[in-house]
């Protein structure tokens, strides 16, 4: 009775903490973080010997419990990944049962008929798995070039990555131990379920893992193309706002040009050459010979340069579904308020808006975001906003300015 009581208590523990245990199995790799909220759960699971912990590692579910959870969730994982393949597998399970009954009754005709049906459906299942992986090779070869809009191309790339991840879930749902259990000692079923199907799954998993990695690389490349497109668009907008602008100094008489306009203070650049590439030797020698030197009496150590927060850009290629960006929404609301005409003769300081917005973002990134949003406006809206840059020159390189704030107001004469 004591053994039965212990088993019942353990099952009650699994039922009472099922949500946390399933979350650990499905999303955390069978690991449970050691937090205050999980303290009672961990103590209970340790008491029933359902978790193990080695050294400083996070506690994780024992292998027997993880296998049990994998068994009870694999059908749902398979159905979520592919309804069609799940349907074929359910048909095969039914045929396996009929085949065993026919074999037990020595019904040779029915046994032969069922073998043919099992082989036909299993061949279809294997073919579907191969086709589903080959599809992603076509996406890689095309690079989604059939989609002309860069934003739509990125969206399609994300959707394909999600499909690939669901297909990986499908492959993982086929448990080798379950397949061996279905085959039993029958030579016919063992040949199909222990040899052919696992080999197909392993090949598909390897091809899909490669395709998924390349799709993520492609997504990063597309995002970079999107950034460059926006950069080119900014130049195009500048030309539209400034008719007749020519980026050239050929028309200037540099000999007659004032010295203050014909000279520039040095800009200190800390560079590191590639010492393993001998092809750069001549270029480096020429660069060193012609480089402008700064005054020997003035060095970086002689002046105190004000610290400026750096702008951090996200370079991660991780694919996630992002909610609406609160920073972007706040900037858009700020711009629309100025364009609405309600500001009048007043002015808005960008840093004050940030301080009262509750946004967790550094000042440098905030100012860069506001500036980029204004630069992307249409010509009429761009001319309706005056921007005053509050800045101070660098003590060593006075030609370089540190922008520490923006003052925004309605442009005079804008209606």
C-alpha positions as CSV (number, residue, x, y, z in Angstrom):
1,X,0.0,0.0,0.0
2,X,2.9,2.4,0.8
3,X,4.1,2.0,-2.8
4,X,0.7,2.8,-4.2
5,X,0.3,5.8,-1.9
6,X,3.7,7.2,-3.1
7,X,2.7,6.8,-6.7
8,X,-0.6,8.5,-6.1
9,X,1.1,11.4,-4.4
10,X,3.5,11.8,-7.2
11,X,0.7,11.9,-9.8
12,X,-1.0,14.5,-7.7
13,X,2.2,16.6,-7.7
14,X,2.4,16.4,-11.5
15,X,-1.3,17.4,-11.8
16,X,-1.0,20.3,-9.3
17,X,2.1,21.7,-11.1
18,X,1.3,20.6,-14.6
19,X,1.5,24.0,-16.2
20,X,5.0,24.8,-14.8
21,X,6.3,21.3,-15.7
22,X,5.0,21.4,-19.2
23,X,6.4,24.9,-19.7
24,X,9.8,23.6,-18.6
25,X,9.5,20.7,-21.0
26,X,8.2,22.5,-24.1
27,X,10.1,25.9,-23.9
28,X,13.0,25.6,-21.4
29,X,14.7,22.3,-22.4
30,X,13.4,20.5,-19.3
31,X,15.0,23.1,-17.0
32,X,13.3,25.0,-14.2
33,X,14.9,28.3,-13.2
34,X,15.7,28.7,-9.5
35,X,13.5,31.7,-8.6
36,X,11.5,32.6,-5.5
37,X,8.3,31.7,-7.4
38,X,9.7,28.2,-8.2
39,X,11.1,27.5,-4.7
40,X,8.1,25.5,-3.5
41,X,7.8,23.7,-6.8
42,X,11.5,22.7,-6.8
43,X,11.3,21.4,-3.2
44,X,8.3,19.3,-4.0
45,X,9.9,17.8,-7.1
46,X,13.1,17.1,-5.3
47,X,11.1,15.3,-2.5
48,X,9.5,13.0,-5.1
49,X,12.9,12.6,-7.0
50,X,11.5,14.1,-10.2
51,X,14.4,16.6,-10.8
52,X,18.2,16.5,-10.6
53,X,20.7,19.3,-10.1
54,X,24.5,19.1,-10.6
55,X,26.7,21.9,-9.3
56,X,25.6,25.4,-10.3
57,X,23.4,24.2,-13.2
58,X,19.7,24.8,-13.2
59,X,17.6,21.9,-11.9
60,X,16.2,19.8,-14.8
61,X,13.5,17.2,-15.1
62,X,14.7,13.6,-14.8
63,X,15.0,11.7,-18.0
64,X,12.2,9.3,-17.3
65,X,9.8,12.3,-16.7
66,X,11.0,14.1,-19.8
67,X,10.4,10.9,-21.9
68,X,6.9,10.6,-20.4
69,X,6.1,14.2,-21.2
70,X,7.5,13.8,-24.7
71,X,5.3,10.8,-25.2
72,X,2.1,12.5,-24.2
73,X,2.8,15.7,-26.2
74,X,4.3,14.3,-29.4
75,X,0.9,13.7,-31.2
76,X,-0.1,17.4,-30.6
77,X,3.4,18.5,-31.8
78,X,3.0,16.4,-34.9
79,X,-0.5,17.8,-35.6
80,X,0.5,21.4,-35.0
81,X,3.4,21.0,-37.5
82,X,1.5,19.2,-40.3
83,X,-2.1,18.1,-40.4
84,X,-1.6,16.1,-43.5
85,X,1.4,14.0,-42.2
86,X,-0.4,13.6,-38.9
87,X,-3.4,12.1,-40.8
88,X,-1.1,9.7,-42.7
89,X,0.5,8.6,-39.4
90,X,-2.9,8.0,-37.8
91,X,-3.9,5.8,-40.8
92,X,-0.6,3.9,-40.4
93,X,-1.3,3.3,-36.7
94,X,-4.7,1.8,-37.5
95,X,-3.2,-0.4,-40.2
96,X,-0.5,-1.6,-37.8
97,X,-3.2,-2.8,-35.4
98,X,-5.1,-4.6,-38.2
99,X,-1.8,-6.2,-39.4
100,X,-1.1,-7.6,-36.0
101,X,-4.6,-9.0,-35.7
102,X,-4.4,-10.6,-39.2
103,X,-1.0,-12.1,-38.4
104,X,-2.2,-13.5,-35.1
105,X,-5.1,-15.2,-36.9
106,X,-2.8,-16.4,-39.6
107,X,-5.0,-14.7,-42.2
108,X,-2.3,-14.7,-44.9
109,X,-4.4,-13.0,-47.6
110,X,-5.4,-10.1,-45.3
111,X,-1.8,-9.9,-44.0
112,X,-0.5,-9.5,-47.6
113,X,-3.1,-6.9,-48.4
114,X,-2.3,-4.9,-45.3
115,X,1.4,-5.1,-46.0
116,X,0.8,-3.5,-49.4
117,X,-1.4,-0.8,-47.9
118,X,1.2,0.0,-45.2
119,X,4.0,0.2,-47.7
120,X,1.9,2.5,-49.9
121,X,1.0,4.9,-47.1
122,X,4.5,4.9,-45.6
123,X,6.0,5.6,-49.0
124,X,3.6,8.6,-49.3
125,X,4.6,9.7,-45.8
126,X,8.3,9.5,-46.7
127,X,7.7,11.3,-50.0
128,X,5.8,14.1,-48.2
129,X,8.7,14.6,-45.8
130,X,11.2,14.8,-48.6
131,X,9.1,17.2,-50.6
132,X,8.6,19.4,-47.6
133,X,12.3,19.8,-47.1
134,X,13.1,20.3,-50.8
135,X,10.7,23.2,-50.9
136,X,13.0,25.3,-48.7
137,X,15.9,24.7,-51.2
138,X,13.8,26.5,-53.8
139,X,13.4,29.5,-51.5
140,X,17.2,29.6,-51.0
141,X,17.9,29.4,-54.7
142,X,15.5,32.2,-55.5
143,X,16.3,34.4,-52.5
144,X,12.7,35.6,-52.7
145,X,13.7,37.6,-55.8
146,X,10.2,37.2,-57.2
147,X,9.0,39.7,-54.6
148,X,10.0,43.2,-55.6
149,X,9.2,45.1,-52.4
150,X,11.9,44.7,-49.8
151,X,9.5,44.8,-46.8
152,X,7.2,42.1,-48.3
153,X,10.3,40.0,-49.0
154,X,11.4,40.2,-45.4
155,X,7.9,39.2,-44.2
156,X,7.9,36.2,-46.6
157,X,11.3,35.2,-45.3
158,X,10.0,35.3,-41.7
159,X,7.0,33.2,-42.6
160,X,9.2,30.6,-44.3
161,X,11.4,30.4,-41.3
162,X,8.4,29.8,-39.1
163,X,7.3,26.9,-41.4
164,X,10.8,25.4,-41.2
165,X,10.7,25.6,-37.4
166,X,7.3,23.8,-37.4
167,X,8.7,21.1,-39.7
168,X,11.6,20.6,-37.3
169,X,9.0,20.1,-34.6
170,X,7.3,17.5,-36.7
171,X,10.6,15.6,-37.2
172,X,11.3,15.7,-33.4
173,X,7.8,14.3,-32.7
174,X,8.7,11.0,-34.2
175,X,10.4,9.2,-31.3
176,X,12.8,6.4,-32.2
177,X,11.7,4.4,-29.2
178,X,8.1,4.7,-30.2
179,X,8.8,3.5,-33.7
180,X,10.8,0.5,-32.4
181,X,7.9,-0.3,-30.1
182,X,5.4,-0.1,-33.0
183,X,7.6,-2.5,-35.0
184,X,8.0,-5.0,-32.2
185,X,9.7,-8.2,-33.4
186,X,7.9,-8.3,-36.8
187,X,10.6,-8.3,-39.6
188,X,8.3,-6.4,-42.0
189,X,7.5,-3.6,-39.6
190,X,11.1,-3.4,-38.3
191,X,12.4,-2.9,-41.8
192,X,10.0,0.0,-42.4
193,X,9.9,1.7,-39.0
194,X,13.4,1.1,-37.7
195,X,15.4,1.4,-40.9
196,X,13.7,3.4,-43.7
197,X,11.6,6.0,-41.8
198,X,14.3,7.0,-39.3
199,X,16.8,7.4,-42.2
200,X,14.4,9.6,-44.0
201,X,13.7,11.7,-40.9
202,X,17.5,12.1,-40.2
203,X,18.2,13.2,-43.8
204,X,15.3,15.6,-43.7
205,X,16.4,17.0,-40.4
206,X,19.9,17.6,-41.6
207,X,18.7,19.3,-44.8
208,X,16.2,21.4,-43.0
209,X,18.7,22.5,-40.3
210,X,21.0,23.7,-43.1
211,X,18.1,25.5,-44.9
212,X,17.0,27.1,-41.7
213,X,20.4,28.5,-41.0
214,X,20.7,29.9,-44.6
215,X,17.3,31.4,-44.3
216,X,18.3,33.3,-41.2
217,X,21.5,34.5,-42.9
218,X,19.3,35.7,-45.8
219,X,17.0,37.5,-43.4
220,X,20.0,39.4,-42.0
221,X,21.1,40.3,-45.5
222,X,17.6,41.5,-46.5
223,X,17.5,43.7,-43.4
224,X,20.8,45.2,-44.3
225,X,19.5,45.9,-47.9
226,X,16.4,47.5,-46.3
227,X,18.7,49.8,-44.2
228,X,20.6,50.8,-47.3
229,X,17.4,51.4,-49.2
230,X,16.3,53.8,-46.5
231,X,19.7,55.5,-46.6
232,X,19.4,56.0,-50.4
233,X,15.9,57.2,-49.9
234,X,17.2,59.8,-47.4
235,X,19.6,61.1,-50.0
236,X,16.9,61.2,-52.7
237,X,14.6,63.1,-50.3
238,X,17.4,65.6,-49.7
239,X,17.8,66.3,-53.4
240,X,14.1,66.8,-53.7
241,X,14.1,69.3,-50.8
242,X,17.1,71.1,-52.2
243,X,16.6,71.6,-56.0
244,X,19.8,72.3,-57.9
245,X,22.1,70.8,-55.2
246,X,25.3,69.3,-56.6
247,X,27.7,67.3,-54.4
248,X,30.8,68.8,-56.0
249,X,33.6,71.3,-55.2
250,X,34.9,71.6,-58.7
251,X,33.4,75.1,-59.1
252,X,35.3,76.4,-56.1
253,X,38.5,78.4,-56.4
254,X,40.4,76.8,-53.6
255,X,43.4,79.3,-53.9
256,X,41.1,82.2,-53.4
257,X,39.0,80.4,-50.8
258,X,39.4,81.7,-47.2
259,X,41.7,79.6,-45.1
260,X,39.0,78.8,-42.6
261,X,37.0,77.1,-45.4
262,X,40.0,75.5,-47.1
263,X,41.3,73.7,-44.0
264,X,39.8,71.4,-41.5
265,X,40.9,70.3,-38.0
266,X,42.2,66.7,-37.8
267,X,39.8,64.0,-36.8
268,X,41.4,61.5,-34.6
269,X,40.8,57.9,-35.9
270,X,42.1,54.8,-34.1
271,X,42.5,52.2,-36.8
272,X,44.0,48.7,-36.7
273,X,45.4,47.3,-40.0
274,X,45.1,43.6,-40.9
275,X,48.6,42.5,-40.1
276,X,48.0,39.1,-41.7
277,X,47.3,40.5,-45.2
278,X,50.6,41.5,-47.0
279,X,48.6,42.9,-49.9
280,X,47.8,46.0,-47.8
281,X,51.5,46.8,-47.1
282,X,51.9,49.4,-49.9
283,X,48.6,51.1,-49.1
284,X,49.5,51.4,-45.4
285,X,52.9,52.8,-46.2
286,X,51.4,55.4,-48.5
287,X,48.7,56.3,-46.0
288,X,51.3,56.7,-43.2
289,X,53.5,58.9,-45.4
290,X,50.6,61.3,-46.3
291,X,48.7,61.3,-43.0
292,X,48.2,64.6,-41.4
293,X,49.7,64.9,-37.9
294,X,48.3,66.9,-35.0
295,X,50.1,69.4,-32.9
296,X,52.7,67.6,-30.8
297,X,51.9,69.8,-27.8
298,X,48.2,68.8,-27.8
299,X,47.3,65.2,-27.2
300,X,44.1,63.5,-26.2
301,X,45.4,63.1,-22.7
302,X,45.6,66.9,-22.3
303,X,41.9,67.6,-22.6
304,X,38.8,66.2,-21.0
305,X,36.4,65.1,-23.7
306,X,32.7,65.1,-22.6
307,X,31.3,61.6,-22.6
308,X,28.4,61.0,-25.0
309,X,26.1,58.0,-24.9
310,X,26.6,55.8,-27.9
311,X,23.7,54.7,-30.1
312,X,23.2,51.0,-30.0
313,X,21.7,49.2,-32.9
314,X,20.3,45.7,-32.7
315,X,22.3,43.3,-35.0
316,X,20.7,40.1,-34.0
317,X,19.2,37.9,-36.6
318,X,16.8,36.3,-34.4
319,X,13.3,36.0,-35.8
320,X,10.6,37.3,-33.5
321,X,7.2,38.8,-33.7
322,X,7.6,42.3,-32.4
323,X,4.9,44.4,-30.8
324,X,4.4,48.1,-31.7
325,X,7.6,50.0,-30.9
326,X,6.8,52.6,-28.1
327,X,9.7,54.7,-29.1
328,X,8.5,55.0,-32.7
329,X,5.0,55.7,-31.6
330,X,6.1,58.5,-29.3
331,X,8.3,60.1,-32.0
332,X,5.4,60.0,-34.5
333,X,3.0,61.5,-32.0
334,X,5.6,64.3,-31.3
335,X,6.0,65.1,-35.0
336,X,2.2,65.0,-35.6
337,X,1.6,67.4,-32.7
338,X,4.0,69.9,-34.3
339,X,2.5,69.6,-37.7
340,X,-1.0,70.0,-36.4
341,X,-0.3,73.7,-35.7
342,X,-1.2,73.6,-32.0
343,X,2.3,74.5,-30.9
344,X,2.0,78.1,-32.0
345,X,5.0,80.2,-31.0
346,X,6.1,77.8,-28.4
347,X,9.0,75.2,-28.8
348,X,9.6,71.7,-27.6
349,X,12.9,70.4,-26.2
350,X,13.5,66.8,-27.3
351,X,15.2,65.8,-24.0
352,X,12.2,67.1,-22.0
353,X,9.9,64.9,-24.0
354,X,12.1,61.9,-23.3
355,X,12.2,62.7,-19.6
356,X,8.4,62.8,-19.4
357,X,7.7,59.8,-21.7
358,X,8.8,57.0,-19.4
359,X,10.7,55.4,-22.2
360,X,13.8,53.3,-21.3
361,X,16.1,54.6,-24.0
362,X,19.4,56.6,-23.9
363,X,19.4,60.2,-25.0
364,X,21.7,59.7,-28.0
365,X,19.4,57.0,-29.5
366,X,16.4,59.2,-28.8
367,X,17.9,62.2,-30.6
368,X,19.0,60.1,-33.5
369,X,15.5,58.6,-33.8
370,X,13.8,62.0,-33.8
371,X,16.2,63.3,-36.4
372,X,15.7,60.3,-38.6
373,X,11.9,60.6,-38.4
374,X,12.1,64.3,-39.4
375,X,14.4,63.5,-42.3
376,X,12.0,60.9,-43.7
377,X,9.1,63.4,-43.9
378,X,7.6,64.6,-47.2
379,X,9.0,67.9,-48.5
380,X,6.1,70.0,-47.3
381,X,6.1,68.5,-43.8
382,X,9.9,68.7,-43.5
383,X,9.8,72.4,-44.3
384,X,7.1,73.0,-41.7
385,X,9.4,72.1,-38.8
386,X,12.4,74.1,-37.6
387,X,15.2,72.2,-35.8
388,X,17.7,73.9,-33.6
389,X,20.7,71.8,-32.6
390,X,22.1,72.5,-29.2
391,X,25.8,71.5,-29.5
392,X,29.3,72.2,-28.3
393,X,32.6,71.8,-30.2
394,X,35.2,69.1,-29.3
395,X,38.0,70.7,-27.3
396,X,40.7,69.1,-29.5
397,X,38.9,68.9,-32.8
398,X,36.7,72.0,-32.9
399,X,35.3,71.1,-36.4
400,X,33.4,68.2,-34.7
401,X,30.3,69.1,-32.7
402,X,28.7,67.1,-29.9
403,X,24.9,67.3,-30.2
404,X,23.3,67.1,-26.8
405,X,19.7,68.3,-27.5
406,X,17.2,69.4,-30.1
407,X,14.7,72.2,-30.0
408,X,11.7,71.8,-32.3
409,X,9.2,74.5,-33.4
410,X,6.9,75.4,-36.2
411,X,8.6,77.0,-39.2
412,X,7.6,80.6,-39.8
413,X,5.2,81.0,-42.7
414,X,4.1,77.3,-42.7
415,X,0.4,76.8,-43.1
